[in-house]
Amino acid sequence: MANELFLDTEGTGLNMMGGDRVTGISYAFGDGPIKYKDTKTDSIDEFKDLVNKADVLVAHGTKFDAHALRTVGIDISDTNLDCTIVREQLIDEHKLNYDLDSLTGMKVDIIGELAKMFGGQATKNVQMPNLHKAPREFVEKYAIGDIEAMRTLYRRQEGKLPPVHELEKKVLNVLIKMEQKGIRVDTDRLSKAKRDVQILIDRTQRDLDKLAGMKVNVNSSPQMALLLVATELKDGRTVPKRTGAVKI
């Protein structure tokens, strides 16, 4: 069995590349005890060591957690990653919801409690941004529950995954890097390609105009219908066949 590191992050919000930051990390190494660290007061050195030691890092929505960990100086974009959401979608793509509560039934109901603490509607969208302001014991209980549910789900998924799962894992690394660092573009090569394609477009347009005997707008569905599916009447007029609109 691989040495898995199950991890989850809590933070000030959902925009981890736009100013939000991690306030807590929960994790478990394999089937070991689940731990929670408040990044404002606790050392996360053990977690960093486990990131390097683990064979695979597992999260529920791994892309988000990768961006979140980067706010505390931990880059996992080059590690072996797995995501229990992606795994479940590969096993059954027809489910209506892929959150941990729905997939495991191991519900940690904190929304009502947060509403009592901070006021406002007892909905996830309203209350989850308040989680980092709640007492440590409260956040820790919630975070540990998420790791327990995720680990249970991961174990249940084993043996059910299609071969494409390995490809999806590699794509996950690529997507994380693209979102964090952007996509490198050879602008000189792009400009040359654009010029070459435009020459081809202009030549093709001239050939089409000559063939049709008129200036052709290839983006015009009525004109394409006239050219491609037309019927000549007895009086010499040409009208489109009744075949429905041309799809371009």
C-alpha positions in Angstrom: 0.0 0.0 0.0 1.3 3.5 -0.9 2.0 6.0 1.8 -0.8 8.4 1.3 -1.0 11.9 2.8 -4.6 12.9 3.2 -4.9 16.7 3.5 -7.4 19.5 3.7 -7.0 23.3 4.1 -9.2 25.9 5.8 -8.8 29.6 4.9 -10.2 33.1 4.8 -12.1 32.5 1.6 -12.1 30.6 -1.8 -9.8 32.9 -3.8 -6.4 31.6 -2.9 -4.7 33.3 -5.8 -6.4 36.6 -5.2 -5.6 37.5 -1.6 -7.2 34.8 0.6 -4.8 32.7 2.8 -4.6 29.4 4.6 -5.5 29.5 8.3 -5.5 25.8 9.1 -4.2 22.4 7.7 -5.6 19.0 8.6 -3.9 15.8 7.6 -3.3 12.1 8.2 -0.5 9.9 7.0 -2.0 6.6 5.8 -4.3 5.2 8.4 -2.6 7.1 11.2 -4.1 9.7 13.5 -5.6 12.9 12.0 -4.0 16.1 13.0 -5.0 19.8 12.7 -2.6 22.7 12.7 -3.6 26.4 13.0 -1.1 28.2 10.7 -1.3 31.3 12.9 -0.1 29.6 16.0 1.2 26.1 15.2 4.3 24.8 13.5 3.6 23.0 10.2 7.1 21.5 9.9 5.8 18.0 10.4 3.3 18.5 7.6 6.0 19.7 5.3 8.1 16.7 6.1 5.2 14.4 5.3 4.6 16.1 1.9 8.1 15.0 1.0 7.8 11.6 2.5 4.4 10.6 1.0 4.0 8.5 -2.1 0.8 10.3 -3.1 -1.0 13.4 -1.8 -4.8 13.1 -1.6 -7.4 15.8 -1.2 -11.1 16.4 -2.1 -10.7 19.2 -4.7 -6.9 18.9 -4.9 -6.5 21.9 -7.2 -7.9 24.3 -4.6 -5.7 22.9 -1.8 -2.6 23.1 -4.0 -3.3 26.8 -4.5 -4.1 27.2 -0.8 -0.8 25.6 0.4 1.2 27.9 -1.9 0.1 30.8 0.3 2.1 29.3 3.2 5.1 28.5 1.0 4.3 24.8 0.2 4.4 23.9 -3.5 2.9 20.5 -4.3 2.5 21.0 -8.1 5.3 18.6 -8.9 4.2 15.8 -6.5 2.1 12.7 -7.1 -1.4 14.1 -6.6 -4.8 12.4 -6.5 -8.3 13.9 -6.0 -11.3 12.0 -4.5 -13.7 14.2 -6.6 -12.0 13.2 -9.9 -11.8 9.6 -8.8 -15.5 9.5 -8.0 -16.4 11.2 -11.3 -14.5 8.5 -13.1 -16.3 5.8 -11.2 -19.8 7.4 -11.7 -20.1 10.5 -13.7 -23.9 10.8 -13.2 -24.1 11.8 -9.6 -25.8 15.1 -8.8 -23.3 16.1 -6.1 -19.7 15.3 -5.3 -19.3 16.9 -1.9 -18.0 14.7 1.0 -21.3 14.8 2.8 -23.2 13.5 -0.2 -20.6 10.8 -1.1 -20.0 9.4 2.4 -23.0 10.4 4.5 -20.4 11.4 7.2 -22.0 14.9 7.6 -20.3 17.3 10.0 -23.1 19.9 10.4 -21.5 23.2 11.3 -23.5 25.7 9.3 -26.1 26.2 12.0 -23.5 26.6 14.7 -21.6 29.2 12.7 -24.9 31.1 12.1 -25.4 31.2 15.9 -21.9 32.5 16.4 -21.7 35.1 13.7 -25.3 35.8 12.6 -26.7 35.8 9.1 -28.3 33.1 7.1 -27.6 29.5 7.9 -26.3 28.6 4.5 -22.9 27.3 3.3 -22.1 30.3 1.1 -22.8 32.8 4.0 -21.2 30.9 6.9 -18.2 29.1 5.5 -16.2 32.4 5.2 -16.7 32.7 8.9 -15.1 29.4 9.8 -11.6 30.7 10.2 -12.9 33.2 12.9 -14.5 30.4 15.0 -12.7 28.9 18.1 -9.9 26.5 17.3 -11.7 23.6 18.9 -14.7 24.1 16.7 -12.6 24.3 13.5 -10.4 21.4 14.4 -13.5 19.1 14.9 -14.8 20.1 11.5 -11.4 19.7 9.8 -10.7 16.3 11.3 -14.2 15.1 10.2 -13.4 16.1 6.6 -10.2 14.1 6.6 -11.9 11.0 8.1 -14.6 11.2 5.4 -12.1 11.7 2.6 -10.0 8.8 3.7 -13.1 6.6 3.9 -14.1 7.6 0.4 -10.6 7.0 -0.9 -10.5 3.5 0.5 -13.9 2.8 -1.0 -12.8 3.9 -4.4 -9.8 1.6 -4.6 -10.2 -1.2 -7.1 -13.0 0.6 -9.0 -10.9 3.1 -11.0 -10.6 2.9 -14.8 -7.1 3.0 -16.5 -7.7 6.6 -17.5 -7.3 7.6 -13.9 -3.5 7.6 -14.2 -3.8 10.1 -17.1 -6.2 12.3 -15.1 -3.6 12.4 -12.3 -1.0 13.8 -14.7 -3.4 16.3 -16.1 -4.1 17.6 -12.6 -0.4 18.6 -12.2 -0.5 20.4 -15.5 -3.7 22.3 -14.7 -2.3 23.4 -11.3 0.8 24.8 -12.9 -1.2 26.5 -15.7 -3.4 28.3 -13.2 -0.5 29.3 -10.9 2.1 30.3 -13.5 0.2 30.8 -16.7 0.9 29.4 -20.2 4.2 30.1 -21.9 3.7 31.4 -25.4 6.3 31.9 -28.2 5.0 35.3 -29.4 7.3 35.4 -32.4 6.2 32.0 -33.6 2.6 32.9 -32.9 2.8 36.1 -35.0 4.4 34.1 -37.9 1.8 31.4 -37.7 -0.9 34.1 -37.8 0.6 35.7 -40.9 0.9 32.3 -42.7 -2.7 31.4 -41.8 -4.0 34.8 -43.1 -2.3 34.2 -46.4 -4.0 30.9 -46.7 -7.4 32.4 -45.7 -7.0 35.2 -48.3 -6.1 32.8 -51.1 -9.0 30.5 -50.3 -11.4 33.4 -50.2 -10.3 34.5 -53.6 -10.7 31.0 -55.0 -14.2 30.7 -53.5 -15.3 34.1 -54.8 -14.1 33.2 -58.3 -15.9 29.8 -58.1 -19.1 31.4 -56.9 -19.0 34.3 -59.3 -19.6 36.7 -56.4 -18.2 37.9 -53.2 -18.9 35.2 -50.6 -19.4 35.7 -46.9 -18.7 32.3 -45.4 -20.3 33.4 -42.1 -23.7 34.0 -43.7 -26.0 31.0 -43.3 -28.5 32.3 -46.0 -25.6 32.8 -48.5 -24.2 29.3 -47.8 -27.7 27.8 -48.2 -28.0 29.5 -51.6 -24.6 28.2 -52.7 -24.6 24.7 -51.3 -28.3 23.5 -51.3 -29.9 25.7 -53.9 -32.6 24.6 -56.5 -33.0 26.3 -59.9 -36.6 27.2 -60.8 -38.0 27.0 -64.4 -37.8 30.8 -64.8 -34.1 30.7 -64.0 -34.4 31.9 -60.4 -32.4 30.1 -57.7 -33.9 29.4 -54.2 -32.6 27.4 -51.3 -34.0 23.9 -50.9 -36.3 23.4 -47.9 -33.8 21.5 -45.9 -33.6 23.7 -42.9 -31.0 26.2 -41.9 -27.4 25.5 -42.9 -25.2 24.9 -39.8 -21.7 26.5 -40.1 
